[in-house]
Amino acid sequence: MPASFFDSVLQLIVRTSTDLPPDVRAAMKISLDAEAEGTRASQALKIIANNIDLAVDHEGAICQDTGMPTFEVKTPVGANQIQMRQQVREAVVEATRRGKLRPNSVDSITGENSGNNLGPGTPIVHFEQWEHDEIEVKLILKGGGCENTNAQYALPVELPHLGRADRTLEGVRNCILHAVWNAQGKGCSPGAVGVCIGGDRTSGYTHAKEQLFRTLDDVNPDPRLAALEAGIMADVNNLEIGPMGFGGKVTLIGCKIGALNRLPASFFVSVAYDCWAFRRLGVVLDGSGAIVRWLYRDPSTPIIPMLDQAGFARTGREVRLETPLSDDQVRALKVGDVVLVSGRMFTGRDAVHSHLMKHEPPVDLRGSVLYHCGPVVVKSGDSWQVTAAGPTTSIREEPYQGEIIRRYGVRAVIGKGGMGAKTLAALKEHGAVYLNAIGGAAQFYARTITGVDGVSLLEFGTPEAMWHLRVQDFPAIVTMDAHGNSLHKDVEQASGAELAQLALSS
């Protein structure tokens, strides 16, 4: 393939990572208008909208978790797919070097990060021949947080709050409702789901993910599935899960359902959940590999900002916190408080938490803020710059978090999606709080970081290392306090009750 194919794929990767397509923007704008002013849901959506604008204005990654790149490529008969695959891989490496993709390819046995997003199985590239002279390349970037909320059901199955799901469209409906309810804020709602009815376990998940390449405003050509999609959207948005799981009117911005034939003995329902940072674009190329046109977007149409110049506005009721934090400071906080954190904080994800269970920390964590974040970083000379830094899903650290708070005196944990009973008990016993940042808002939060003082455990790879950050007015919401209260538990219980009511009324 000529060099222009590499250039075109690189453009596609950069644009997909930094610029949400118009249909997703439109859905998020509708979501913003649907939530009452001054609510937690409205505040979350304003930060998201601000982040969307910042990402496209500065060509920065919308979310620091740039996900697993999945390419769907249609080629003319006779095209050299071996060369095309190699140039796709080279484009991924270059996008990673430029900081448009975070190094996300990790050896499943050793945990070693390849550093360039290449490795067995990464990136994912699917080829299909068609009888056209043009080449079509579509790309979706789907992060780990929403990937972890994928679900697959083997019908018939008993579902919490919903009862038995049989091998019917009603059973399929209940599976989808359960999957979205179970995701809560861990999947960075409001999200979208791609669904496959049937297939086997492998083809079902693949076809479910393929549904996410449909536009949010299309209509399913199968009237049975079109009706199911519309019904799911109405039902889910009555559950009051809301943006980030804070409660609210908008939980889902899209539901796209496909069907495959199945074995008589099997009836799978596969659900591919995607977050609000719904990153998928495509290009059509000519025989030279040059871009003929874009899919999902029209470059000649100006991008309308999500927010006016006022952007995200503060209320004046925010609580300012300066690290290190004291017991009195954190015990004065309660669920629902909005805080602005300044001073030093440390990042820590899965590898750091596992390490701290066996080794002393490389820094003094007494009174500290531990941020569940794997940032996108670039190095210039001897210094590091953080270019994207939103929170990761916190529940993965539930096996460790309470013990780390107890041992090392951590006073605040920042992440998204909330944590469980063990962490809640530790917060109360040892005087600490859980602060929910807005998932995916990587550009917004990167601008609160005033410097990088150092890095520890870099051998784990840049996403998993412990970064020593200086921040100014980092905003977050107290969702688990030192008095045993949890917004996440409350919303899960209330939305579960709504789910049970839906089951009774169906």
ZADO-459846 format. One record per residue (C-alpha): residue number from 0; residue in three letters; x, y, z. Coordinates in nm, 2 decimals. Each point is the difference from the previous one (the first is absolute). Layout:
# residues N
> NUM; Ala; X; Y; Z
...
END
This chain:
# residues 506
> 0; Met; 0.00; 0.00; 0.00
> 1; Pro; 0.12; 0.36; -0.07
> 2; Ala; 0.10; 0.22; 0.29
> 3; Ser; -0.32; 0.19; -0.02
> 4; Phe; -0.19; -0.30; 0.15
> 5; Phe; 0.22; 0.04; 0.32
> 6; Asp; -0.07; 0.37; 0.01
> 7; Ser; -0.37; -0.05; -0.04
> 8; Val; -0.02; -0.26; 0.28
> 9; Leu; 0.20; 0.23; 0.22
> 10; Gln; -0.24; 0.28; -0.06
> 11; Leu; -0.29; -0.23; 0.08
> 12; Ile; 0.16; -0.11; 0.33
> 13; Val; 0.07; 0.36; 0.11
> 14; Arg; -0.34; 0.13; -0.09
> 15; Thr; -0.18; -0.30; 0.16
> 16; Ser; 0.19; 0.06; 0.32
> 17; Thr; -0.06; 0.37; 0.02
> 18; Asp; -0.33; 0.09; -0.17
> 19; Leu; -0.33; -0.16; 0.08
> 20; Pro; -0.22; -0.06; -0.31
> 21; Pro; -0.30; 0.24; -0.05
> 22; Asp; -0.27; -0.26; 0.09
> 23; Val; 0.17; -0.06; 0.34
> 24; Arg; 0.04; 0.38; 0.05
> 25; Ala; -0.37; 0.05; -0.08
> 26; Ala; -0.10; -0.27; 0.25
> 27; Met; 0.21; 0.14; 0.27
> 28; Lys; -0.14; 0.35; -0.06
> 29; Ile; -0.35; -0.14; 0.04
> 30; Ser; 0.11; -0.17; 0.32
> 31; Leu; 0.14; 0.33; 0.13
> 32; Asp; -0.33; 0.18; -0.06
> 33; Ala; -0.20; -0.28; 0.16
> 34; Glu; 0.16; 0.02; 0.35
> 35; Ala; -0.12; 0.27; 0.24
> 36; Glu; 0.24; 0.29; 0.06
> 37; Gly; 0.20; -0.03; 0.32
> 38; Thr; -0.03; -0.38; 0.04
> 39; Arg; 0.29; -0.24; 0.02
> 40; Ala; -0.10; -0.13; -0.34
> 41; Ser; 0.01; 0.34; -0.15
> 42; Gln; 0.34; 0.08; 0.15
> 43; Ala; 0.14; -0.33; -0.13
> 44; Leu; -0.13; 0.07; -0.35
> 45; Lys; 0.14; 0.35; -0.01
> 46; Ile; 0.34; -0.13; 0.09
> 47; Ile; -0.04; -0.26; -0.28
> 48; Ala; -0.11; 0.26; -0.25
> 49; Asn; 0.29; 0.22; 0.10
> 50; Asn; 0.23; -0.30; -0.05
> 51; Ile; -0.14; -0.07; -0.35
> 52; Asp; 0.08; 0.36; -0.10
> 53; Leu; 0.35; 0.00; 0.15
> 54; Ala; 0.09; -0.33; -0.17
> 55; Val; -0.09; 0.12; -0.35
> 56; Asp; 0.14; 0.35; 0.05
> 57; His; 0.34; -0.14; 0.12
> 58; Glu; 0.00; -0.33; -0.19
> 59; Gly; 0.03; -0.18; 0.33
> 60; Ala; -0.13; -0.35; 0.09
> 61; Ile; -0.36; 0.03; 0.11
> 62; Cys; 0.06; -0.27; 0.26
> 63; Gln; 0.33; -0.11; 0.14
> 64; Asp; -0.10; -0.36; -0.06
> 65; Thr; 0.02; -0.01; -0.37
> 66; Gly; -0.11; -0.35; 0.01
> 67; Met; 0.05; -0.30; -0.23
> 68; Pro; 0.03; 0.12; -0.36
> 69; Thr; -0.23; -0.21; -0.21
> 70; Phe; 0.01; 0.06; -0.38
> 71; Glu; -0.26; -0.13; -0.24
> 72; Val; 0.15; 0.01; -0.36
> 73; Lys; -0.18; -0.08; -0.32
> 74; Thr; 0.23; -0.04; -0.30
> 75; Pro; -0.03; -0.07; -0.38
> 76; Val; 0.07; -0.34; -0.12
> 77; Gly; 0.38; -0.04; -0.05
> 78; Ala; 0.11; 0.26; 0.26
> 79; Asn; 0.30; -0.09; 0.20
> 80; Gln; -0.14; -0.04; 0.35
> 81; Ile; 0.34; -0.10; 0.14
> 82; Gln; 0.15; 0.34; -0.09
> 83; Met; -0.31; 0.18; 0.12
> 84; Arg; 0.01; -0.17; 0.34
> 85; Gln; 0.37; 0.10; 0.04
> 86; Gln; -0.07; 0.36; -0.08
> 87; Val; -0.29; 0.00; 0.24
> 88; Arg; 0.23; -0.12; 0.27
> 89; Glu; 0.26; 0.27; -0.09
> 90; Ala; -0.27; 0.27; 0.01
> 91; Val; -0.10; -0.13; 0.35
> 92; Val; 0.36; 0.03; 0.12
> 93; Glu; 0.04; 0.35; -0.14
> 94; Ala; -0.33; 0.11; 0.16
> 95; Thr; 0.12; -0.14; 0.33
> 96; Arg; 0.33; 0.18; -0.03
> 97; Arg; -0.18; 0.33; -0.05
> 98; Gly; -0.21; -0.06; 0.31
> 99; Lys; -0.33; -0.04; -0.19
> 100; Leu; -0.03; -0.36; 0.12
> 101; Arg; 0.11; -0.12; 0.35
> 102; Pro; 0.22; -0.30; 0.01
> 103; Asn; -0.26; -0.27; 0.08
> 104; Ser; 0.14; -0.33; -0.12
> 105; Val; 0.11; -0.21; 0.30
> 106; Asp; 0.14; -0.35; 0.01
> 107; Ser; -0.27; -0.21; 0.16
> 108; Ile; 0.25; -0.22; 0.19
> 109; Thr; 0.28; 0.24; 0.10
> 110; Gly; -0.20; 0.32; 0.01
> 111; Glu; 0.27; 0.18; -0.20
> 112; Asn; -0.12; 0.29; -0.21
> 113; Ser; 0.13; -0.01; -0.36
> 114; Gly; 0.01; 0.38; 0.00
> 115; Asn; -0.12; 0.03; -0.36
> 116; Asn; -0.35; -0.16; 0.00
> 117; Leu; 0.13; -0.30; -0.20
> 118; Gly; -0.01; -0.36; 0.12
> 119; Pro; -0.18; -0.33; -0.05
> 120; Gly; -0.35; 0.10; -0.09
> 121; Thr; 0.05; 0.37; 0.00
> 122; Pro; -0.11; 0.20; -0.19
> 123; Ile; -0.31; -0.20; -0.12
> 124; Val; -0.03; 0.02; -0.38
> 125; His; -0.29; -0.18; -0.18
> 126; Phe; 0.01; -0.02; -0.38
> 127; Glu; -0.29; -0.06; -0.23
> 128; Gln; 0.01; 0.00; -0.38
> 129; Trp; -0.27; 0.19; -0.21
> 130; Glu; -0.06; 0.06; -0.37
> 131; His; 0.10; 0.37; 0.01
> 132; Asp; 0.32; 0.17; -0.11
> 133; Glu; 0.01; 0.21; 0.32
> 134; Ile; 0.13; -0.09; 0.34
> 135; Glu; -0.21; 0.06; 0.31
> 136; Val; 0.17; 0.02; 0.35
> 137; Lys; -0.21; 0.04; 0.31
> 138; Leu; 0.15; 0.03; 0.35
> 139; Ile; -0.15; -0.02; 0.35
> 140; Leu; 0.20; 0.08; 0.32
> 141; Lys; -0.18; -0.17; 0.29
> 142; Gly; 0.16; 0.04; 0.34
> 143; Gly; 0.05; -0.25; 0.28
> 144; Gly; -0.26; 0.15; 0.23
> 145; Cys; -0.28; -0.06; -0.24
> 146; Glu; 0.15; -0.32; -0.13
> 147; Asn; -0.02; -0.14; 0.36
> 148; Thr; -0.37; 0.07; 0.00
> 149; Asn; -0.07; -0.21; -0.30
> 150; Ala; -0.24; -0.29; 0.08
> 151; Gln; -0.10; -0.33; -0.16
> 152; Tyr; -0.31; -0.20; 0.11
> 153; Ala; -0.09; -0.36; -0.08
> 154; Leu; -0.38; -0.02; 0.00
> 155; Pro; -0.21; -0.10; 0.19
> 156; Val; 0.16; 0.17; 0.30
> 157; Glu; -0.12; 0.15; 0.33
> 158; Leu; 0.08; 0.37; 0.03
> 159; Pro; 0.00; 0.21; 0.32
> 160; His; -0.31; 0.22; 0.02
> 161; Leu; -0.13; -0.13; -0.33
> 162; Gly; -0.06; -0.37; 0.05
> 163; Arg; 0.04; -0.26; -0.27
> 164; Ala; 0.10; 0.11; -0.35
> 165; Asp; -0.13; -0.25; -0.25
> 166; Arg; 0.10; -0.06; -0.36
> 167; Thr; -0.23; 0.28; -0.13
> 168; Leu; 0.04; 0.36; -0.09
> 169; Glu; -0.13; 0.08; 0.34
> 170; Gly; 0.28; -0.21; 0.15
> 171; Val; 0.25; 0.19; -0.22
> 172; Arg; -0.15; 0.33; 0.12
> 173; Asn; 0.06; -0.10; 0.36
> 174; Cys; 0.36; -0.10; -0.06
> 175; Ile; 0.07; 0.34; -0.16
> 176; Leu; -0.17; 0.18; 0.29
> 177; His; 0.20; -0.20; 0.25
> 178; Ala; 0.33; 0.06; -0.18
> 179; Val; -0.05; 0.38; 0.00
> 180; Trp; -0.12; 0.00; 0.36
> 181; Asn; 0.30; -0.20; 0.11
> 182; Ala; 0.24; 0.24; -0.17
> 183; Gln; -0.13; 0.29; 0.21
> 184; Gly; 0.27; 0.27; -0.01
> 185; Lys; 0.29; -0.24; -0.06
> 186; Gly; -0.06; 0.02; -0.37
> 187; Cys; 0.01; 0.38; -0.01
> 188; Ser; -0.37; 0.05; -0.07
> 189; Pro; -0.18; 0.13; -0.20
> 190; Gly; 0.12; -0.28; -0.22
> 191; Ala; -0.11; -0.20; -0.30
> 192; Val; -0.04; -0.38; -0.05
> 193; Gly; 0.05; -0.22; -0.30
> 194; Val; -0.19; -0.33; 0.04
> 195; Cys; 0.00; -0.33; -0.18
> 196; Ile; -0.28; -0.25; 0.03
> 197; Gly; 0.14; -0.35; -0.08
> 198; Gly; 0.32; -0.12; -0.15
> 199; Asp; 0.25; -0.19; 0.21
> 200; Arg; 0.20; 0.15; 0.28
> 201; Thr; 0.27; 0.15; -0.23
> 202; Ser; -0.21; 0.11; -0.29
> 203; Gly; -0.26; 0.15; 0.23
> 204; Tyr; 0.24; 0.24; 0.17
> 205; Thr; 0.16; 0.09; -0.34
> 206; His; -0.34; 0.08; -0.16
> 207; Ala; -0.11; 0.20; 0.31
> 208; Lys; 0.31; 0.22; -0.03
> 209; Glu; -0.07; 0.04; -0.37
> 210; Gln; -0.34; 0.15; 0.08
> 211; Leu; 0.19; 0.29; 0.15
> 212; Phe; 0.11; 0.10; -0.35
> 213; Arg; -0.36; 0.10; -0.07
> 214; Thr; -0.10; 0.37; 0.05
> 215; Leu; -0.20; 0.08; 0.31
> 216; Asp; -0.28; 0.15; -0.21
> 217; Asp; -0.05; -0.29; -0.25
> 218; Val; -0.31; -0.23; 0.00
> 219; Asn; 0.04; -0.37; 0.01
> 220; Pro; -0.12; -0.15; -0.33
> 221; Asp; -0.16; -0.29; 0.19
> 222; Pro; -0.32; 0.14; 0.15
> 223; Arg; 0.01; -0.25; 0.29
> 224; Leu; 0.35; 0.12; 0.10
> 225; Ala; -0.09; 0.37; -0.06
> 226; Ala; -0.29; -0.03; 0.25
> 227; Leu; 0.23; -0.17; 0.25
> 228; Glu; 0.27; 0.27; -0.03
> 229; Ala; -0.26; 0.27; 0.05
> 230; Gly; -0.15; -0.18; 0.30
> 231; Ile; 0.34; -0.05; 0.16
> 232; Met; 0.08; 0.37; -0.03
> 233; Ala; -0.33; 0.10; 0.17
> 234; Asp; 0.03; -0.25; 0.28
> 235; Val; 0.37; 0.05; 0.08
> 236; Asn; -0.03; 0.38; 0.03
> 237; Asn; -0.27; -0.04; 0.26
> 238; Leu; 0.23; -0.19; 0.23
> 239; Glu; 0.15; 0.33; 0.13
> 240; Ile; 0.36; -0.13; -0.01
> 241; Gly; 0.11; 0.31; -0.19
> 242; Pro; 0.33; 0.14; -0.10
> 243; Met; 0.29; -0.16; 0.18
> 244; Gly; -0.25; -0.20; 0.21
> 245; Phe; -0.08; 0.32; 0.19
> 246; Gly; -0.37; -0.03; -0.06
> 247; Gly; -0.18; 0.18; -0.28
> 248; Lys; -0.21; -0.02; -0.31
> 249; Val; 0.25; -0.12; -0.26
> 250; Thr; 0.17; -0.34; 0.04
> 251; Leu; 0.03; -0.12; -0.36
> 252; Ile; 0.04; 0.19; -0.32
> 253; Gly; -0.03; -0.29; -0.24
> 254; Cys; -0.11; -0.37; -0.03
> 255; Lys; 0.09; -0.19; -0.32
> 256; Ile; -0.11; -0.36; -0.04
> 257; Gly; 0.10; -0.26; -0.26
> 258; Ala; -0.08; -0.37; -0.02
> 259; Leu; 0.19; -0.31; -0.12
> 260; Asn; -0.12; -0.36; -0.04
> 261; Arg; 0.09; -0.23; 0.28
> 262; Leu; 0.03; -0.36; 0.10
> 263; Pro; -0.33; -0.16; 0.13
> 264; Ala; 0.16; -0.06; 0.34
> 265; Ser; 0.13; 0.35; 0.04
> 266; Phe; -0.16; 0.34; 0.04
> 267; Phe; 0.25; 0.27; 0.08
> 268; Val; -0.07; 0.37; 0.05
> 269; Ser; 0.33; 0.20; -0.03
> 270; Val; 0.02; 0.36; 0.11
> 271; Ala; 0.29; 0.23; -0.10
> 272; Tyr; -0.02; 0.31; 0.22
> 273; Asp; 0.17; 0.32; -0.11
> 274; Cys; 0.04; 0.32; 0.20
> 275; Trp; -0.10; 0.36; -0.09
> 276; Ala; 0.35; 0.04; -0.15
> 277; Phe; -0.13; -0.20; -0.30
> 278; Arg; 0.30; 0.02; -0.23
> 279; Arg; -0.06; -0.15; -0.34
> 280; Leu; 0.07; 0.15; -0.34
> 281; Gly; 0.08; -0.13; -0.35
> 282; Val; 0.15; 0.10; -0.33
> 283; Val; -0.04; -0.11; -0.36
> 284; Leu; 0.32; -0.01; -0.20
> 285; Asp; 0.08; -0.01; -0.37
> 286; Gly; 0.24; -0.25; -0.16
> 287; Ser; 0.30; 0.21; 0.10
> 288; Gly; -0.10; -0.01; 0.37
> 289; Ala; -0.10; 0.37; 0.01
> 290; Ile; -0.32; 0.10; 0.19
> 291; Val; -0.29; 0.06; -0.24
> 292; Arg; -0.26; 0.06; 0.27
> 293; Trp; -0.06; -0.03; 0.37
> 294; Leu; -0.27; -0.22; 0.16
> 295; Tyr; -0.22; 0.13; 0.29
> 296; Arg; 0.13; 0.36; -0.05
> 297; Asp; 0.02; 0.27; -0.27
> 298; Pro; 0.33; 0.19; 0.04
> 299; Ser; -0.16; 0.30; -0.19
> 300; Thr; -0.26; 0.04; 0.27
> 301; Pro; 0.12; 0.22; 0.29
> 302; Ile; 0.01; -0.16; 0.35
> 303; Ile; -0.25; 0.17; 0.23
> 304; Pro; 0.14; 0.02; 0.36
> 305; Met; -0.18; -0.20; 0.26
> 306; Leu; 0.01; 0.29; 0.25
> 307; Asp; 0.00; 0.38; -0.04
> 308; Gln; 0.30; 0.20; 0.12
> 309; Ala; -0.11; -0.02; 0.36
> 310; Gly; 0.08; -0.37; 0.00
> 311; Phe; -0.02; -0.18; 0.33
> 312; Ala; -0.11; 0.24; 0.27
> 313; Arg; 0.07; -0.03; 0.37
> 314; Thr; -0.27; 0.07; 0.25
> 315; Gly; 0.21; 0.14; 0.28
> 316; Arg; -0.11; -0.28; 0.23
> 317; Glu; 0.30; -0.22; -0.08
> 318; Val; 0.23; -0.11; 0.29
> 319; Arg; 0.36; 0.08; -0.06
> 320; Leu; 0.25; -0.27; 0.12
> 321; Glu; 0.38; 0.04; 0.02
> 322; Thr; 0.21; -0.31; 0.03
> 323; Pro; 0.11; -0.17; 0.23
> 324; Leu; -0.35; -0.04; 0.15
> 325; Ser; -0.09; -0.03; 0.36
> 326; Asp; -0.25; -0.23; 0.18
> 327; Asp; -0.21; 0.31; 0.09
> 328; Gln; -0.01; 0.12; -0.36
> 329; Val; -0.13; -0.33; -0.15
> 330; Arg; -0.24; -0.07; 0.29
> 331; Ala; -0.16; 0.34; -0.07
> 332; Leu; -0.09; -0.11; -0.35
> 333; Lys; -0.33; -0.17; -0.09
> 334; Val; -0.14; -0.17; -0.31
> 335; Gly; -0.09; 0.25; -0.26
> 336; Asp; 0.27; 0.26; 0.08
> 337; Val; 0.20; 0.13; -0.29
> 338; Val; 0.36; 0.04; 0.08
> 339; Leu; 0.29; 0.18; -0.17
> 340; Val; 0.33; -0.18; 0.08
> 341; Ser; 0.33; 0.18; -0.02
> 342; Gly; 0.36; -0.12; 0.09
> 343; Arg; 0.16; -0.33; -0.07
> 344; Met; -0.18; -0.32; -0.09
> 345; Phe; 0.13; -0.34; -0.11
> 346; Thr; -0.14; -0.23; -0.27
> 347; Gly; -0.05; -0.37; 0.06
> 348; Arg; -0.18; -0.26; -0.20
> 349; Asp; 0.00; -0.38; 0.01
> 350; Ala; 0.38; -0.06; 0.00
> 351; Val; 0.06; 0.26; 0.27
> 352; His; -0.27; -0.13; 0.23
> 353; Ser; 0.13; -0.36; -0.04
> 354; His; 0.35; 0.13; 0.07
> 355; Leu; -0.10; 0.19; 0.31
> 356; Met; -0.15; -0.32; 0.16
> 357; Lys; 0.35; -0.15; 0.00
> 358; His; 0.24; 0.29; 0.01
> 359; Glu; 0.04; 0.34; 0.18
> 360; Pro; -0.11; 0.29; -0.22
> 361; Pro; 0.27; 0.19; -0.18
> 362; Val; -0.14; 0.33; 0.15
> 363; Asp; -0.16; 0.11; 0.33
> 364; Leu; -0.38; -0.05; -0.05
> 365; Arg; -0.11; 0.14; 0.34
> 366; Gly; -0.27; 0.25; -0.07
> 367; Ser; 0.03; -0.06; -0.37
> 368; Val; -0.24; -0.01; -0.29
> 369; Leu; 0.02; -0.32; -0.21
> 370; Tyr; -0.13; 0.05; -0.35
> 371; His; -0.12; -0.31; -0.20
> 372; Cys; 0.14; 0.12; -0.33
> 373; Gly; 0.23; -0.12; -0.28
> 374; Pro; 0.09; 0.32; -0.18
> 375; Val; 0.12; 0.07; -0.35
> 376; Val; 0.35; 0.14; 0.05
> 377; Val; 0.27; 0.13; -0.24
> 378; Lys; 0.36; 0.06; 0.08
> 379; Ser; 0.19; 0.31; -0.10
> 380; Gly; 0.37; -0.02; 0.09
> 381; Asp; 0.00; -0.09; 0.37
> 382; Ser; -0.35; 0.12; 0.08
> 383; Trp; -0.34; -0.16; -0.04
> 384; Gln; -0.32; 0.16; -0.11
> 385; Val; -0.35; -0.15; 0.07
> 386; Thr; -0.22; 0.05; -0.31
> 387; Ala; -0.30; -0.20; 0.11
> 388; Ala; -0.10; -0.10; 0.36
> 389; Gly; -0.35; -0.11; 0.07
> 390; Pro; -0.09; -0.26; 0.27
> 391; Thr; -0.02; -0.38; -0.05
> 392; Thr; -0.26; -0.23; 0.14
> 393; Ser; 0.06; -0.04; 0.37
> 394; Ile; -0.17; -0.33; 0.08
> 395; Arg; 0.30; -0.19; -0.13
> 396; Glu; 0.19; 0.12; 0.31
> 397; Glu; -0.27; -0.12; 0.24
> 398; Pro; 0.21; -0.30; 0.12
> 399; Tyr; 0.29; 0.23; 0.10
> 400; Gln; -0.14; 0.35; 0.08
> 401; Gly; -0.11; -0.04; 0.36
> 402; Glu; 0.33; -0.16; 0.11
> 403; Ile; 0.20; 0.27; -0.18
> 404; Ile; -0.20; 0.27; 0.18
> 405; Arg; 0.06; -0.17; 0.33
> 406; Arg; 0.37; -0.06; -0.04
> 407; Tyr; 0.11; 0.32; -0.16
> 408; Gly; -0.24; 0.28; 0.11
> 409; Val; -0.14; 0.09; -0.33
> 410; Arg; -0.28; 0.26; 0.06
> 411; Ala; -0.17; 0.02; -0.34
> 412; Val; -0.04; -0.23; -0.30
> 413; Ile; -0.10; 0.14; -0.33
> 414; Gly; -0.15; -0.22; -0.28
> 415; Lys; -0.32; -0.07; -0.17
> 416; Gly; -0.29; -0.24; 0.05
> 417; Gly; 0.03; -0.03; 0.37
> 418; Met; 0.13; -0.29; 0.22
> 419; Gly; -0.14; -0.27; 0.22
> 420; Ala; -0.08; -0.09; 0.35
> 421; Lys; 0.36; -0.07; 0.12
> 422; Thr; 0.12; 0.34; -0.12
> 423; Leu; -0.30; 0.18; 0.15
> 424; Ala; 0.07; -0.16; 0.34
> 425; Ala; 0.37; 0.10; -0.02
> 426; Leu; -0.10; 0.36; -0.09
> 427; Lys; -0.21; 0.02; 0.31
> 428; Glu; 0.24; -0.17; 0.24
> 429; His; 0.32; 0.19; -0.11
> 430; Gly; -0.14; 0.34; -0.11
> 431; Ala; 0.01; 0.01; -0.38
> 432; Val; -0.23; 0.08; -0.29
> 433; Tyr; -0.06; -0.12; -0.35
> 434; Leu; -0.02; 0.28; -0.26
> 435; Asn; -0.16; -0.07; -0.34
> 436; Ala; 0.16; 0.18; -0.29
> 437; Ile; -0.18; 0.01; -0.34
> 438; Gly; 0.10; -0.30; -0.20
> 439; Gly; 0.15; 0.07; -0.34
> 440; Ala; 0.06; 0.37; 0.07
> 441; Ala; 0.37; -0.04; -0.07
> 442; Gln; 0.06; 0.34; -0.16
> 443; Phe; -0.19; 0.18; 0.27
> 444; Tyr; 0.20; -0.16; 0.28
> 445; Ala; 0.33; 0.03; -0.17
> 446; Arg; -0.04; 0.38; 0.02
> 447; Thr; -0.02; -0.02; 0.38
> 448; Ile; 0.35; -0.16; 0.01
> 449; Thr; 0.26; 0.27; 0.04
> 450; Gly; 0.31; -0.23; 0.00
> 451; Val; 0.15; -0.34; 0.03
> 452; Asp; 0.23; -0.03; 0.30
> 453; Gly; 0.12; -0.35; -0.07
> 454; Val; -0.10; -0.36; -0.08
> 455; Ser; 0.04; -0.32; 0.19
> 456; Leu; -0.04; -0.36; -0.12
> 457; Leu; 0.05; 0.09; -0.36
> 458; Glu; 0.09; -0.36; -0.07
> 459; Phe; -0.38; -0.07; 0.00
> 460; Gly; -0.04; 0.22; -0.31
> 461; Thr; -0.12; 0.36; -0.02
> 462; Pro; -0.37; -0.08; 0.06
> 463; Glu; 0.07; -0.21; 0.31
> 464; Ala; 0.29; 0.20; 0.15
> 465; Met; -0.05; 0.23; 0.30
> 466; Trp; 0.01; 0.36; -0.12
> 467; His; 0.07; 0.28; 0.25
> 468; Leu; -0.22; 0.28; -0.11
> 469; Arg; -0.06; 0.36; 0.10
> 470; Val; -0.36; 0.11; -0.05
> 471; Gln; -0.20; 0.32; 0.04
> 472; Asp; -0.37; 0.00; 0.06
> 473; Phe; -0.06; -0.36; -0.11
> 474; Pro; -0.39; -0.04; 0.02
> 475; Ala; -0.17; -0.31; 0.13
> 476; Ile; -0.31; -0.11; 0.18
> 477; Val; -0.01; -0.17; 0.34
> 478; Thr; -0.19; -0.32; -0.07
> 479; Met; 0.12; -0.21; 0.30
> 480; Asp; 0.07; 0.18; 0.32
> 481; Ala; 0.16; -0.08; 0.34
> 482; His; -0.34; -0.06; 0.16
> 483; Gly; -0.10; -0.31; -0.19
> 484; Asn; -0.21; 0.17; -0.27
> 485; Ser; 0.03; -0.10; -0.37
> 486; Leu; -0.18; 0.16; -0.29
> 487; His; 0.09; -0.30; -0.22
> 488; Lys; -0.18; -0.24; 0.24
> 489; Asp; -0.30; 0.23; 0.02
> 490; Val; -0.03; 0.04; -0.38
> 491; Glu; 0.05; -0.38; -0.06
> 492; Gln; -0.27; -0.08; 0.25
> 493; Ala; -0.25; 0.26; -0.14
> 494; Ser; 0.06; -0.09; -0.36
> 495; Gly; -0.03; -0.37; 0.09
> 496; Ala; -0.34; 0.07; 0.14
> 497; Glu; -0.10; 0.18; -0.32
> 498; Leu; 0.13; -0.30; -0.20
> 499; Ala; -0.23; -0.23; 0.21
> 500; Gln; -0.29; 0.23; -0.08
> 501; Leu; 0.08; -0.03; -0.37
> 502; Ala; -0.01; -0.38; 0.03
> 503; Leu; -0.34; 0.01; 0.16
> 504; Ser; -0.15; 0.24; -0.26
> 505; Ser; 0.13; -0.20; -0.30
END
